[in-house]
């Protein structure tokens, strides 16, 4: 058994636990991502808004994939709603 096989075997239970936590606390994680994005956007004075929005959207998609990994048809990830980004700086 190779090194990667050993790692996959040891990390299997951790992946299930992370998925369970993402299911239980998905709303809190999403809210935290929004708050962090807003803070970073304000501190950079909107200079990187597009990148922050893209990164936040990808992070939210990853959380959604983790939270719904046990549901049928969860591997597609082809949602029609664009990711929500931080509000415009005021």
C-alpha positions in Angstrom: 0.0 0.0 0.0 1.4 3.3 -1.0 1.7 6.6 0.8 -1.4 8.1 -0.9 -3.5 5.0 -0.1 -2.5 5.3 3.6 -3.5 9.0 3.6 -6.8 8.3 2.0 -7.6 5.6 4.5 -6.7 7.8 7.5 -8.5 10.9 6.2 -11.8 9.1 5.3 -13.4 9.5 8.7 -12.3 13.2 8.9 -14.1 13.9 5.6 -17.3 12.5 6.9 -17.0 14.6 10.1 -16.3 17.8 8.1 -19.4 17.0 5.9 -21.5 16.6 9.0 -20.3 19.9 10.4 -20.9 21.7 7.1 -24.5 20.4 7.1 -25.1 21.5 10.7 -23.4 24.9 10.6 -23.7 25.9 6.9 -25.6 29.1 7.6 -23.0 30.2 10.2 -20.2 29.5 7.8 -21.9 31.4 4.9 -22.5 34.3 7.2 -18.9 34.3 8.4 -17.7 34.3 4.8 -19.9 37.3 4.0 -18.6 39.2 7.0 -15.0 38.4 6.2 -15.5 39.4 2.6 -17.1 42.7 3.6 -14.3 43.5 6.1 -11.6 42.8 3.6 -13.3 44.8 0.8 -13.7 47.8 3.2 -10.1 47.6 4.3 -8.8 47.4 0.7 -11.2 50.3 -0.2 -12.9 48.2 -3.0 -9.6 47.7 -4.9 -10.0 43.9 -5.0 -13.8 43.6 -4.9 -14.0 41.4 -8.0 -11.4 39.0 -6.6 -13.0 39.0 -3.2 -16.4 38.2 -4.7 -15.0 35.4 -6.8 -13.2 33.8 -3.8 -16.2 34.1 -1.6 -18.4 32.5 -4.2 -15.9 29.6 -4.6 -15.7 29.1 -0.8 -19.5 29.0 -0.5 -19.8 26.5 -3.3 -17.2 24.3 -1.6 -19.2 24.4 1.7 -22.3 23.6 -0.2 -20.6 20.6 -1.9 -19.4 19.3 1.5 -22.7 19.8 3.1 -24.6 18.0 0.4 -22.2 15.2 -0.5 -24.6 12.4 0.6 -27.5 13.7 -1.4 -28.2 12.2 -4.9 -27.1 14.3 -7.8 -24.8 16.4 -5.6 -21.8 16.1 -7.9 -23.1 18.5 -10.5 -22.6 21.9 -8.8 -24.3 23.7 -11.7 -26.4 26.2 -9.8 -28.1 29.0 -11.7 -27.8 31.6 -9.0 -24.5 33.6 -9.2 -22.5 33.8 -6.0 -23.4 36.7 -3.7 -20.5 39.1 -3.1 -19.9 41.7 -0.5 -22.1 44.8 -0.7 -20.6 47.9 -2.4 -18.4 50.0 -0.2 -20.1 53.1 1.1 
